[in-house]
Amino acid sequence: MQSNREIVLESTPQGVPAPGNFTLRTAPMPEPRTGEVLCRTRFLSLDPYMRIQIAGRHLSGTVTPGDVMKGETVSEVVHSNVAAFSPGRLVRCMGGWQAYSVHRTEDLYGVADNIDPPSYALSVLGMTGLTAYAGMIWQARVRGGECVVIPAVTGGVGSIAAQLCAARGARVIGIAGSGEKCGYAVESLGAADCIDRRSEDVEARLGELCPEGIDVYFDLVGGPTLDAACRHLAHYGRVVLCGLMAEYNHTDRSPGPDPGLLIGRRAIVSGLVVYDYESRRDEFIRKCLPLLAQGKLKQREDITVGLENAPAAFHRLMSGQNFGKAIVRV
């Protein structure tokens, strides 16, 4: 092929990104120079942080109109000017929303043969899985018998976090956006119960399901759900702040929970940035591979086929319509 396909940001969205905010364009095929590798995208990860890149508030960079959308991919080496990465090898890289990309070797990470399917390098054994593991195992140090509340429990991060906590003997209460998702959380993710945020009073249900308080709250959404969870914290409860899904599509941010609640509960509140744990990714994969093999850890992937359909899939993700880790098979 002599040309590349790219998805670029056409206009800055107001609220939830719509397919019309993006454009598919044809560009010249990128050519690798000395020390570089040409890769063909196989799988593209769609993640909420991309909305913050568009808003110019994410530490990984900014996307402005006319730019190719950023994103992590599993790609196949098709032409290499370095011996370490031969054609046909699968790699993990920041390939972006495009069919082909060029990288220096220090920006490529080989996908091990025992990661099967390869898309797992973007989900359960990728950044979302690492986020869940770092937050629940390394940061919150969840223990058996504790009450753990996880919103967005059927999403890429939440679903892995729930299973890891359940495997440790914790009592997991999920929060999700439909009865179907809540049923999946209980039947497949090990949650003891799940609150349907669209049809139930979240705060009232937290009081019913967590009568002795919440020991660990893994915040993936921010907004009113964070406030409600903090009002039901147990003494010395831990809050891991990881995401702001409820606020990504808004210009204004909520003021957050009353500090008095956290002081009175003697709460421990910590922020989680997954990049801080990148050096421990291999350790995380070694710990999780046996759980996958034993069927104790599962990943539901919400796969969209075709690069041209990435904008619609991103719209579904940012409006809460996805079910599982959002991935595009290019």
ZAMARGU-4260 file (C-alpha; in steps of 0.2 Angstrom, whole numbers, plus 5000, padded with zeros to 4 digits):
<rodrens>
0) 5000/5000/5000 | 5006/5018/4996 | 4995/5027/5008 | 4989/5027/5026 | 4972/5030/5034
5) 4971/5041/5049 | 4957/5047/5060 | 4960/5066/5065 | 4951/5077/5077 | 4940/5088/5066
10) 4933/5099/5079 | 4933/5101/5098 | 4917/5092/5105 | 4906/5101/5117 | 4900/5087/5129
15) 4901/5069/5123 | 4912/5067/5108 | 4901/5063/5092 | 4907/5054/5076 | 4906/5071/5067
20) 4920/5078/5078 | 4932/5066/5069 | 4937/5064/5050 | 4945/5049/5041 | 4958/5055/5029
25) 4971/5047/5018 | 4989/5052/5020 | 5006/5046/5013 | 5013/5030/5019 | 5025/5034/5033
30) 5043/5028/5029 | 5055/5022/5043 | 5072/5029/5043 | 5088/5021/5051 | 5084/5014/5068
35) 5065/5015/5065 | 5051/5002/5062 | 5035/5003/5052 | 5020/4995/5060 | 5003/4990/5055
40) 4989/4993/5068 | 4980/4977/5073 | 4971/4983/5088 | 4968/5000/5095 | 4963/5004/5113
45) 4950/5017/5116 | 4951/5025/5133 | 4942/5039/5143 | 4958/5048/5145 | 4958/5052/5127
50) 4943/5065/5130 | 4955/5074/5142 | 4969/5075/5129 | 4956/5083/5118 | 4952/5095/5132
55) 4971/5099/5134 | 4971/5093/5152 | 4980/5076/5151 | 4998/5073/5156 | 5001/5062/5141
60) 4998/5076/5129 | 4985/5086/5120 | 4976/5083/5104 | 4970/5098/5094 | 4959/5100/5078
65) 4969/5093/5063 | 4979/5081/5074 | 4979/5062/5072 | 4971/5055/5088 | 4983/5047/5100
70) 4981/5029/5107 | 4989/5013/5112 | 4989/4999/5099 | 4995/4981/5097 | 5003/4982/5080
75) 5013/4971/5068 | 5030/4975/5062 | 5030/4976/5043 | 5046/4984/5039 | 5061/4985/5051
80) 5078/4994/5050 | 5084/4986/5066 | 5088/4968/5070 | 5079/4968/5087 | 5061/4969/5078
85) 5059/4958/5063 | 5044/4958/5052 | 5029/4949/5058 | 5032/4952/5077 | 5018/4959/5087
90) 5022/4975/5097 | 5013/4986/5109 | 5016/5005/5105 | 5007/5022/5104 | 5002/5019/5086
95) 4987/5031/5087 | 4971/5030/5077 | 4979/5025/5060 | 4983/5010/5050 | 5002/5012/5050
100) 5014/5021/5061 | 5033/5023/5063 | 5042/5021/5079 | 5060/5020/5086 | 5064/5004/5095
105) 5064/5012/5112 | 5045/5015/5110 | 5041/4997/5106 | 5037/4983/5118 | 5036/4965/5112
110) 5019/4956/5115 | 5023/4939/5122 | 5017/4923/5114 | 5007/4918/5129 | 4996/4934/5128
115) 4982/4926/5118 | 4972/4934/5111 | 4984/4948/5107 | 4971/4961/5111 | 4973/4956/5130
120) 4990/4966/5129 | 4978/4982/5129 | 4965/4975/5141 | 4967/4963/5155 | 4986/4962/5153
125) 4988/4980/5147 | 4986/4997/5154 | 4968/4994/5161 | 4973/4978/5170 | 4989/4986/5177
130) 4978/5001/5183 | 4966/4989/5192 | 4981/4979/5199 | 4991/4994/5205 | 4975/5002/5213
135) 4968/4987/5222 | 4984/4977/5226 | 4998/4988/5227 | 4990/5005/5233 | 4974/5000/5242
140) 4981/4983/5248 | 4963/4976/5249 | 4961/4962/5262 | 4949/4948/5264 | 4933/4952/5273
145) 4934/4971/5268 | 4919/4980/5259 | 4925/4987/5242 | 4914/4998/5231 | 4919/4999/5213
150) 4909/5011/5200 | 4909/5007/5182 | 4912/4989/5187 | 4909/4981/5170 | 4922/4993/5161
155) 4940/4989/5157 | 4947/4994/5174 | 4932/4991/5185 | 4929/4973/5179 | 4947/4968/5183
160) 4948/4977/5200 | 4932/4968/5205 | 4939/4951/5201 | 4955/4954/5210 | 4946/4960/5225
165) 4934/4945/5225 | 4949/4933/5223 | 4956/4941/5239 | 4940/4937/5249 | 4934/4955/5249
170) 4915/4959/5248 | 4913/4968/5231 | 4899/4980/5228 | 4898/4986/5210 | 4889/5001/5202
175) 4884/5000/5184 | 4873/5008/5171 | 4860/4995/5168 | 4852/4979/5175 | 4861/4969/5162
180) 4878/4975/5167 | 4874/4973/5186 | 4869/4955/5182 | 4885/4952/5174 | 4895/4960/5188
185) 4887/4947/5200 | 4887/4932/5189 | 4904/4934/5181 | 4915/4946/5191 | 4912/4940/5208
190) 4903/4955/5215 | 4891/4952/5230 | 4879/4964/5224 | 4878/4978/5211 | 4869/4995/5211
195) 4860/5001/5195 | 4864/5019/5195 | 4851/5023/5182 | 4836/5016/5191 | 4841/5015/5210
200) 4846/5028/5223 | 4865/5025/5224 | 4867/5033/5241 | 4853/5024/5249 | 4858/5007/5242
205) 4876/5010/5248 | 4869/5012/5265 | 4859/4996/5264 | 4873/4986/5256 | 4888/4993/5267
210) 4880/4995/5284 | 4897/4995/5292 | 4904/5007/5280 | 4915/5006/5264 | 4933/5000/5268
215) 4940/5004/5250 | 4932/5015/5237 | 4940/5014/5220 | 4935/5030/5211 | 4934/5029/5192
220) 4920/5042/5190 | 4921/5056/5202 | 4905/5067/5203 | 4890/5063/5214 | 4895/5045/5216
225) 4912/5050/5224 | 4902/5061/5236 | 4890/5047/5241 | 4904/5035/5244 | 4913/5046/5255
230) 4898/5049/5266 | 4898/5030/5269 | 4916/5027/5272 | 4921/5016/5286 | 4933/5023/5299
235) 4951/5022/5291 | 4943/5019/5274 | 4954/5021/5259 | 4949/5030/5243 | 4959/5028/5227
240) 4956/5042/5215 | 4959/5035/5198 | 4946/5042/5185 | 4933/5056/5182 | 4922/5047/5169
245) 4907/5057/5176 | 4916/5074/5172 | 4926/5071/5157 | 4913/5078/5145 | 4910/5094/5156
250) 4920/5110/5156 | 4916/5113/5175 | 4922/5101/5188 | 4912/5097/5204 | 4920/5103/5220
255) 4922/5086/5227 | 4917/5078/5244 | 4917/5088/5260 | 4934/5087/5268 | 4926/5086/5285
260) 4919/5069/5280 | 4937/5062/5276 | 4944/5070/5292 | 4930/5062/5303 | 4933/5045/5295
265) 4952/5046/5296 | 4952/5042/5278 | 4967/5039/5268 | 4965/5047/5250 | 4978/5043/5237
270) 4979/5047/5218 | 4983/5034/5206 | 4993/5037/5190 | 4996/5021/5181 | 5012/5027/5172
275) 5020/5027/5190 | 5019/5008/5189 | 5025/5005/5172 | 5041/4998/5178 | 5031/4984/5187
280) 5021/4979/5172 | 5031/4962/5169 | 5028/4958/5188 | 5009/4962/5186 | 5008/4951/5170
285) 5017/4936/5179 | 5004/4937/5193 | 4989/4938/5182 | 4993/4925/5169 | 4990/4910/5181
290) 4973/4918/5186 | 4968/4919/5167 | 4974/4901/5164 | 4963/4895/5179 | 4948/4905/5174
295) 4949/4916/5189 | 4951/4931/5179 | 4941/4936/5164 | 4940/4950/5152 | 4925/4955/5142
300) 4931/4965/5127 | 4919/4977/5117 | 4927/4975/5100 | 4922/4987/5085 | 4928/4981/5068
305) 4936/4994/5056 | 4947/5010/5059 | 4933/5020/5051 | 4921/5015/5065 | 4933/5021/5079
310) 4924/5038/5082 | 4907/5029/5084 | 4915/5017/5096 | 4922/5032/5106 | 4905/5040/5107
315) 4898/5024/5114 | 4912/5023/5127 | 4910/5041/5133 | 4892/5040/5134 | 4893/5024/5144
320) 4886/5012/5131 | 4901/5001/5130 | 4901/4984/5139 | 4918/4979/5143 | 4935/4986/5137
325) 4933/4996/5122 | 4944/4990/5107 | 4945/4993/5089 | 4951/4978/5078 | 4959/4988/5063
</rodrens>
